Amino acid sequence: MSKNLINWLIFIVLSLIWGSSFILMKLGLQKLSPYQVAALRIMSAGLVLLPATIKYIGSLPTKKILIIFLSGSLGSLLPAFLFCMAEEKIDSALAGSLNSLTPVFVIIIGVVFFKAQIATNKTIGILIAFIGCILLLYSKNQLQINHHFSSILLVILATILYGFNVNMVSKNLLNIPSLQIAAIALTLNAIPALLVLIFTGYFNMSLGNKDVLIATGASILLGIAGTAIATVIFYMLVKRAGVIFASMVTYGIPFVAIGWGILYGEVFGWEQFICMIIILVGVYFTNKRQK
């Protein structure tokens, strides 16, 4: 199997996992606060990867561990809280679609702060895919800026943090295996997440209540699949295909959001189909090798 095909398979898997994570956030928010959902997500991810952390953390220098912890904060902990806070006001499809701003900020932050050189074809691909995403938002009548502007800003801030994290990993952590990065990053960030659960009174809730159990289960599944597993795969993709193609996975998320919408009876018309084709064209140009 060719390297490029494997990269695309990883791309699709990540799109499915992260595209579904916004629905799981909504389920968690039915009975828990956004802080509790986000904290459960990070803490469960950290616990799942704890054995790997114990195995590998001693072999890394302190400086690298600090960078990995910062990577976990920028790429997982803080965005988890920002997205959950945003989804109190906006729906999951809109949050997932706005997440596609990530590649734009990867380029901007890479050029401004990391002195990255971006090929022309990648810039064109990013712009095409971004236009397709904006059209998709309008075609679904989801861009409710006037009513939920502050929540939209929270999502945008999260994508900016993603942009910093992707560039930082690419520049400083390429020589460290993906599992080690994800495990140490999430396990260390599980500590502040646990403190949030304690101070928000989660452990004083009626944890035997059916609705609370469902919300907790959704949040834990979000942590195991949408954070622990997906983060390992994402770091792997960054190393295999580069920061730009890896960040383009966020353009696959609206596809999954539409799929969930169809399952729940939402309409999917030719306008959405055309927008999806535009996004795929952008992804193609971004991944195309420049002569």
Secondary structure as the mmCIF struct_conf table of DSSP 4:
data_model
#
loop_
_struct_conf.conf_type_id
_struct_conf.id
_struct_conf.beg_label_comp_id
_struct_conf.beg_label_asym_id
_struct_conf.beg_label_seq_id
_struct_conf.end_label_comp_id
_struct_conf.end_label_asym_id
_struct_conf.end_label_seq_id
HELX_RH_AL_P HELX_RH_AL_P1 LYS A 3 LEU A 29
TURN_TY1_P TURN_TY1_P1 GLN A 30 LYS A 31
BEND BEND1 LEU A 32 LEU A 32
HELX_RH_AL_P HELX_RH_AL_P2 PRO A 34 VAL A 48
TURN_TY1_P TURN_TY1_P2 LEU A 49 LEU A 49
HELX_RH_AL_P HELX_RH_AL_P3 LEU A 50 TYR A 56
HELX_RH_3T_P HELX_RH_3T_P1 ILE A 57 SER A 59
BEND BEND2 LEU A 60 LEU A 60
HELX_RH_AL_P HELX_RH_AL_P4 THR A 62 GLY A 72
HELX_RH_PI_P HELX_RH_PI_P1 SER A 73 LEU A 77
HELX_RH_AL_P HELX_RH_AL_P5 LEU A 78 ALA A 86
TURN_TY1_P TURN_TY1_P3 GLU A 87 LYS A 89
BEND BEND3 ILE A 90 ILE A 90
HELX_RH_AL_P HELX_RH_AL_P6 SER A 92 LEU A 98
HELX_RH_3T_P HELX_RH_3T_P2 ASN A 99 LEU A 101
HELX_RH_AL_P HELX_RH_AL_P7 THR A 102 PHE A 113
BEND BEND4 PHE A 114 PHE A 114
HELX_RH_AL_P HELX_RH_AL_P8 THR A 120 SER A 139
TURN_TY1_P TURN_TY1_P4 LYS A 140 ASN A 141
HELX_RH_AL_P HELX_RH_AL_P9 ILE A 145 ASN A 172
TURN_TY1_P TURN_TY1_P5 LEU A 174 ASN A 175
BEND BEND5 ILE A 176 ILE A 176
HELX_RH_AL_P HELX_RH_AL_P10 SER A 178 PHE A 199
TURN_TY1_P TURN_TY1_P6 THR A 200 GLY A 201
HELX_RH_3T_P HELX_RH_3T_P3 TYR A 202 ASN A 204
BEND BEND6 MET A 205 MET A 205
TURN_TY1_P TURN_TY1_P7 LEU A 207 GLY A 208
BEND BEND7 ASN A 209 ASN A 209
HELX_RH_AL_P HELX_RH_AL_P11 LYS A 210 GLY A 223
HELX_RH_PI_P HELX_RH_PI_P2 ILE A 224 ILE A 229
HELX_RH_AL_P HELX_RH_AL_P12 ALA A 230 ALA A 241
HELX_RH_AL_P HELX_RH_AL_P13 VAL A 243 SER A 247
HELX_RH_3T_P HELX_RH_3T_P4 MET A 248 TYR A 251
TURN_TY1_P TURN_TY1_P8 GLY A 252 GLY A 252
HELX_RH_AL_P HELX_RH_AL_P14 ILE A 253 LEU A 263
TURN_TY1_P TURN_TY1_P9 TYR A 264 GLY A 265
HELX_RH_AL_P HELX_RH_AL_P15 TRP A 270 ASN A 287
BEND BEND8 LYS A 288 LYS A 288
HELX_LH_PP_P HELX_LH_PP_P1 ARG A 289 GLN A 290
#
